[in-house]
Amino acid sequence: MIFAKKEERDPQGEKYTNLFVQNLPTDFTEDQLKAIFTEFGEIDSASMNHHKQGSGFVSFKEHS
């Protein structure tokens, strides 16, 4: 699964699984992003935002 805009996703109520992350080093990779956030839960996908350097998205499999 890849990141999808809120209006393109099925309604989840208050159980969000996507996280927007800012203030990352500009040379950060998707693998580094994934490595940092795996301690908080299983990750479905992680991607760097190529439109705004230093930011990215993490999509967890579960809300918790």
Secondary structure, DSSP 8 states (H G I E B T S, - for coil): -----GGGS---TT---EEEE-S--TT--HHHHHHHHGGGS-EEEEEE-SSSTT-EEEEESS--
